[in-house]
């Protein structure tokens, strides 16, 4: 495992939900409003995680069926316990090897995960494989390079202030292609025709500093994984650095921005 991926601990469903899942659910609703997909469609949710996008599709899009896949058994267990709908089938699988027939889905989608896949172009090609002619391929990723994930950006800046090695773990440096031009280039290289790439934003609001800090202590995700790897003394120093930057009085409100992509596969 390379050093930058060492702390990508995504398996703990409940811890992930507190760290990122609640914001993923808000962004999923916004993404589907923007996407305006067809109703009564067969869907694929590639990298479903704890089920934020799957649940939003069920609530907003009247799907005929959803195949939701993820390599993490911990995430899938969490999703299965939260989503009990006969239209959904959860399968353990990678986005690089989808358990679906060629040309079998109307909408192939992925939420906040493709940047973590080792070969993003190959994942898009695999999503394209299972898409019917005229189908819709769509995904979104956080705008890490543009500081679009405000609370994560604040964390890594504070970490870099106390640890000169922390900067290499920052998702902004690890995923420099999560920009408008970077994603458009990847889509064109993967054979997608006329992809649309646009920003979507939500607010992340924490009632106080302790509510902001707690998810970083739970270990699920790159920043929490790094945080829990620190000695108690270094963790206290990191917390103090964040408190000095963000303040400890009243709520903390930061923007979360994602780049959303959609493209129609030709008939």
N, C-alpha and C positions, 0 to 999 in steps of 0.2 A: 504494500500500500504506500502511495507517495505521501510525503509529509503534509501537503496541503489538504489531502482527503482524510487525514488521520482522525479528525474529530467529527466526521460526517455520521454521527450516530442517530439514525432516524427510526430505530425499531420500536421505541417506547411510545405507544399510541397516545396515552393520556398526557404524558409530558410534552410530546410534540403539539398536542391540541392546545395546551396552555401557552406554549411558545409561539406557534405559528398558525395552528389550525383555525383559531377564531378569526384571524385576518384573512386566511384562505377562503373561508366561507363567505365573507363580505365581498371579496374580490371575485369569487365564482359567480355570484349574482350579477355583479356589474359586467363581467365578461359575457354572460349569456344574453343580457340585454343588448350589448353591443353586437354580438354575433347574430342575433335574430335567426336561429336555426329553424328548420322545418319541424312540424309536429308529427307524431306517429312515426318517428325515425328509429332505426337501429343504430345505437351509439357504441363507440369504444371509448373508454376512459383509460388512457395509458399512463401508468404511474399514479394510481388513484389515491395512494396514501391512506389517510383515515376516512376518506370518502366525501370530502367537501364538495368537489365538483359533481360527483355522482348524486349526492343529496340535492344539490341545486338543480340538476337536470330533471330529477323526479318532480321537484316542486314547481318548476317553471316551464318545462318543455313538453309535457305529455308524451314521453318516449314510448315506443313499442317495446324496446329492450335495451339493456345496457350491459356490455361486457366490461367489467372493471378489473384491471390487472395491476399487480404490484409485486416486486420481488421480496418484500418484507412480510413475513408471517405475522409479526407483531402488529403492523399497520392493518393487515387484512382482518385479523381477529377483532380489532377495535371497530373497523368499518362494518363487519358482519353483525356485531352486537348492536350497533347504532342504526343500521339500515336493514329493515326486514320488508322486502318488497319482491314479489315473485318475478318482476320484470328484470331484476338485477342478478347477474352471475358474477361472483368474485373468483378470480383464478390467480394462482401464484405464477408470475411470469415477468420477464424483463420486457421493456419497450423494444428491445432489439430482437425479440423472438416471440411475437404475439400469437396466442393460441386461437387464431381465427382463420377462416378460409379466405382465399383471394376474393376481392370484390364482394364482401359480405356485409359491410356497414355503410350507413348513409352519412354519418358524422364521425370522424376520428379526431378526438380531442385529447389534450394533455394540459395539466395545470401545475405550473411552478416546479417542474421536475426535469425537463429536457436538458437543462444546462448541467445537470449532475450525471447524465448518461455519457459514457466514455466516447461514443461516436454519435453526435447529434444528427449528422446527415444520414447515417444508417438508420437511426430511429425514425426519422421523417420518411425515409424510403419504405420502411416496414409499415408505418401507418398508411402510406400511400398504397401499398400492396393490398391491404384489406378494404380499401375504400372502393365503393361502387363508382362507375362512371357518372360524372356529374355530382359526386359527393363533395362534402365540405371537410377540409382539414383545417384544424385550428388549435392554437396553443398560446400559452402566455408564460412569461418568466419575469421575475423581479428585475427591476432596473438597478442592479448592484453598482455598475460603474458610475452611474450618474448620481449616486447617493440617494437613490429612490426609496430604499428601505431605511427610513430615518432612524429607527431604534437599533438596527443592526450596524448601521454606519457609525452611530454614536458609540456603540460598544467597542468596535474595532479601533476607533480613534483613541479611546481611553486605554485600550489594551496596548496599543503601540506606544503610548506615553510611558508605560511602566515596563514594557518588554520589547526590546528591539527586534525580536524574532516574530512577534505577533502579526506584523504587517503582511507577511507572506500567506497568512491564513485568511485574510480579508477576502470575502467573495467578490468584491470589486476588482481585485487583482486576479483572482482565479478565473473569473468569467468576463473578460473584457469584451467579448462578443455580444453581451446582453445589452445592445444598443439598437437604435433604429437601423443604421446602416449594416451593422454586424449581422443582425438577424435576417435582413433582406438578402444579404449576400449568401448566407447559409441556405435560405429557402431557394434561391435561384440555382445554387449548386446542386440542391436535392431534386431539381426538376419541377418545382412548384411554379405555376403560371400566374403572373400578376399578383403576387402576395400583397395584402394590405397589412401595414404595420403601424399601430397607433398606441399612444399611452393611455392607461387607465389609472385613476388614483382613488384612494380611500384615505380616511384619517384613522390612525391608531391612537387610541386615547387610553391612558392609564390613570386611575384615580389618584395615585400618589407614587412616590419613588419606590417604595417597597414592592408595590404591584408591578412596577417596571422591572425591578431587579430579580424577583422570584423566578421567572421562567429561565433565566440564564443559569440558575443553580441546579436545573433538573437534568441536564446532560443530553437532551434530544435535539440534535442539530449541531452544525459546526461551532457557532459561538458558545452555546451551552456546554458542548463537549470540551472546548478549550477551557472554559471557566472552571469546570469540575476537575480538570487535570491539574489545576494550580494548587500550591500549598495553601493552607488557611491564611497565612500572612500575605501572600501575593493576591489571593482572592479579596482580602479586606482592602488591600491597596487599590485594586481595580474598582471595587465598589466605591471607595472614597473618591477616586478620580471621576467616575461617572456622576456621583452626587455633586461634585464641585462644578461639573459642566452643565448638568440639567437642573440642578436645584432640588430641594427636598420639600418645598412648600407647594401644596396644591397639585392639580392634575398635570400630567405631561401629555402633550398632543404633538404627534409627528406624522408626516405624510408617508404613505406607502404607495409607490408607483410601480406598475408592471407594464411591460411591452406586450401587447396582444397582437397575434398574427392570424390571418385567415386567408385561405385560398381555395378556389373551386377546382376540383379535378375534372379535366375535359370529358365531355360525353364520348 
